[in-house]
Amino acid sequence: MSHHFIDFRDVKYRYPDGTEALRGITFRITHGESVGIVGANGAGKSTLLLHMNGFLMPSSGAVTIGDVLLQKGTAQEIRKRVGVVFQYPDDQLFMPTVFDDVAFGPLNLGLDEQSVRERVEDALRTVSALQLRDKPPHHLSGGQKSAVAIASVLAMEPDILVMDEPAANLDPKARRRLIQLLKTFSHTKIVASHDLDLILDVCSRCIVIHEGVVAADGPAAEILSNKALLEGNNLELPLSLQRHQHEHEHEHCHGGETHAHPHGHEHEHPEGHDGAAGHVHGDAGKDPDHPHDDHEHGPHTHEH
């Protein structure tokens, strides 16, 4: 569908104070893609997102949403196609009740009362928040506010969903619920986040922004497992991958002596630690100055 893509062509943006936030950004996101935007603080992620629905206009270059070129006269049309969920839900929730907040957008589209009610209920049901419809937004938890902010955008039925740090300030349970929710969306999704594990879970593609330019663009699994690339852009491996790649040091006590052996893998000791069969170490665990098979193993402990 032609109206579901985003095209950036050599986009540059300079803030009024002279800060050059974007220095020639080019990429294309097509229908149905889930794309993560990552980068260190100040890299230009939020500025980039604000160009996707016309909150900011390029200083030079071109942003096209579907067949519509972003300019002052087309910003309203583009905002119907691109829904943005901001980092802080309180920036989007300002009405007396949750229902009113979610209804605000559809009402501004000129929909009749019945259509608005259906959209609100569908959106709240999608984020499992229908029971909150009559509550004041300021009485909600962080996770509930996040869900309602997403519903307020979904109620507009945008073609493209853009999210800035959607997991910020969420507790682990609310974060897991958000990830599961995002996985169900068939929208074209663009998610900017410092939470690289979330990007790895939700997005199939990842774009790395560094000092206002695209530093890397490719499959999320490849980009986010490339330690050198990430560190070169002031990022770290996702925590889930750090656990896999971390070298464990095991302390083995042999007859009063302690030997540290680095291991780059997990290993099991199903028969206990008394030297019984089944206790196997790979080559990474061998100390060349202290071969394991030259002596019997007494009881020993493992510390990670």
N, C-alpha and C positions, 0 to 999 in steps of 0.2 A: 504494500500500500504506500503510494508516494507521499502521503501526508504524515507518515509515521517515521520519517528519517530526519536527522539533524546533520547539517553540513557546515563545517567551519572552514573558511579559506583565508589563510594568512591573517588571522584576526589579531589586532593589536588594540590595547586599551591603556590609556594614561589617565590617572586620576587628576583632579584639578590641582592638587599639591605637587604635581610633577612625577609622582610615583608611576613607573612603567610596570603595570601588573601583568599584562599579556604582551608577548614580544614576537608574535607571529605563530599563532596556533592553527594547525590544519589537521582535521580528521573528519570522518564520516561515520555516523551511527545509523544502522538500518533497522527496518521493522523487526520487532521482537527481540532485539539484542538486550542483554543485561550487561552493562558496562560500569566498572568501578573506576573512579577518578581518585588517584592517590598522590600524595606529595607532602613535603614537610610544611610546617607553618610558614605562611608568606609565599608559598609557591605559586599561588594564583587560582586555587581550586574554586573558592567561593565566587571570585570575580568571573570565572569561566561560567559557572552555573547561572549567574545573574544575566548572562547574555542569552541564555537559552529560551527565555520567554520575555525578553525586552525590558527587564528592569534596568539594564545598562545597554547602551548602544556602542558598537565598536568605534574606536577612533579611526581605524582603517581596516580594510578587509571586509569580508562578507559572512553573515550568518543566514542560512536558509533552513526553514522548517517546512518540509514537504516541498511544495511549489511556491512558498511565500518567502520573499526576501525580507529580512528584518529591517524595518525602518520605522520612523515615528508614526507614519500613517497605517502601518500593519501590526503594530504591537498588540492591539486589542484582539485581533484575529488570532495571532500566535498564542496569546494567553489562554484562548479556548482550547488550543491543541496541546499545550505543555503545562502540566500542573507541577508546581514546586512546593515541596514540604521543607520548611526552613529548619535550621538547627534547633532553634528554641521554640517549642510549641506555643509558648505564651505570646509570641509575635503574631500568631495566627488566630488565637482564641480570645475574643473580646466581647462576645455577646452574652446575654444573661443566662442562657442555657446551652447545653451541648446541641440540642436540636436546632436552635437558632443559628449557632455557629456553622453547622454543617449545611443548613439551608441557605445561608447568606449568598454563596456563589450561584446556585441554581436560580434563586430569585432574581439575581442581577442578569441572568440570561433571559429573563422574561418568561419563564415557565409558569404554567398555571399551578394552583395550590395542590391539586392532586398529584401532578407530576413531581413537584418539589418534595412532597411527603414520601412518595415512592423512592425517589433518589436518596433522600436522607436515610430512610430505613434500610435500603439496600447497602448503602455505604457503611453504616454503623454495624450492620449484620456481618459484613465482610471482615471487619476488624474486631469482631466479637465484643462490641460495645453498645449494642442496642439498649441494654438495661441502663445505660447512663444518659439516655436522651433528655431527661428532665433535670439533670443535675447541673449546678453552676460549674463552669470549667475550672474556676480557681479552687474548688474543693477536691479536684481529682489528683491522683498520684502522678508521678512523672510518666510511668508507663501508660496510664490511661490518657493523659494529655497527648502523648505521642500518637496513640491509636486514633484519637478524635481528630488530631491535625491531619493525619493521613486520610481519614474519612471525609474531611472537609474538601480535600483535593479530589478524591475519588468521586464525590458527588457531582463534580463538574464533568465527569466522564471524559477526561483528557486522553489523547492518543499516546502521549509520552509522559512518564512519571519521573520527576527529578527530585532527588532527596539529598539534603546537606546534613551530614553527620546524624543520621536517623537514630543511632543507638546512644548518642550522647546522654549521659545522666540516667540511663536505664539500669535497673538492677539485673542480675543474671537471668532471672526467670522472664522478665519483660523483654530482655534482649533476645532470648531464644524464641519467644513468641513472635517477635518482630521478624526474625529470620525466616521462620516458617511461613509467616504471612507474605513476605516478599517473594518467596519461592512459588507461591500460588498465582502471582500476578502474571497475566499474559501481555501486559503493556510492554512497550519499549521502556527500559528502566536505566536511569543513570544515577549512580550512588557515589557521592563523595564522602570519604570517611578516613579517619586515622585507624579505625578498627579493621586491620587487614584480614583478620580471621573472618569477619562478616563479609568482606568483599570476596574472599575465597569461597565462602559458602553460597553466596547469592549470585555472583557475577561470573560469566564465562569469559569475559574480556576485561583487560585492565589497561588504563592509560596512566602513565606516570608523568606528572607535571613537575618541572624543576625550573625555578626562576623565570616563569612565564612562557616556557616552551615545552613541547612534548619531548620528554627524554626517552620514553619507551612506549610501545603500543603492541599488545599481543595477547595470547591466551593467558587468562588470569593464573592458571596453575603454573605456567612457565615463568611469568613475570615475578610472581610472589614467592617462588622458590629460588630465585636468583639472588643469592646473598650479596654478591659483589655489586650487582646493579642497584639493589635496594640501599646498601650502605653508601654507595656513590651519590645517592640522592637523599641522604640523611634520613633513611627509613631502616627498619629492622624486619627480619623475617617474621611472619605471623607466629604467634605463640605456639600454635599447634605444630608448626614445622620446626620451631626451635626445640621442642621436646623430642622430635624425631632425630634431629641432627646433633643434639648436644652430646658431647663425650662425657660418659659417666666414669668417675673414678671409684674403683672398688678397693677398699682396704682389706687385705687378706692377712690374717694373723696366723703365722706358722710357727708353732713352738715358741711363742713369745716375740717373734720378729713380725714387723708390720711392713707390707709391701703394697705400694699403690700401683694399680694397673688400670690404664685408661681403656674404656670400652666404647666403641661407636655403635653399639647395638644392644638390644635387650636380650637377656638369656634367663632361662628358667632353671630351678633347682628342685625338681619334683620329689627327689628322695631325701630332702633335708640337706644339712651341711656337715655331715660326719664322714665325708669321703666316700659315700656309697655310690654305686653306679648311677649314671644318669646326670651327674654333675659335669656339664660340658662347658668349656670356655673356647671361644674362637681365637684365631691368631692375634686379634687385636688385644686379647687379654693376657698374652704371654709376656713375661719379663725375660728378655734374652739372657740377663745375668742371673736369673733365678728360675730355671726351667721347672715347670709344675710336675713333670713326670719323674723327677729324680728323687722324690720323697713322698711320704704319705701326708695327707692333709688332716690336720686336726680341726677341731671346730673353729670356724671363722665367721666374721660378720661382714656385711656389705653395707656401705654407706653411700648414698647418692647425694 
